[in-house]
């Protein structure tokens, strides 16, 4: 006798019925969360770096003292 399987509504892949959800879609969501977190951190570091440069250079706007 085979294990009962169900098909995912999103990706149409079969997976064992005893799992709480589709492992493929769960993995994709985890990857998307990791990518979004990385992008947010990159933006924060870029803003922090820009602000740090402004502090070290004295917030000069036109280059005149």
URWOLIN-V295780 format. One line per field, one symbol per residue. burial: b if it has 16 or more other C-alpha atoms within 10 Angstrom, else e. A space follows every 10 residues. Layout:
burial = ???
This chain:
burial = eeeeeeeeee eeeebeeeee ebeeeeeeee eeeeeeeeee eeeeeeeeee eeeeeeeeee eeeee
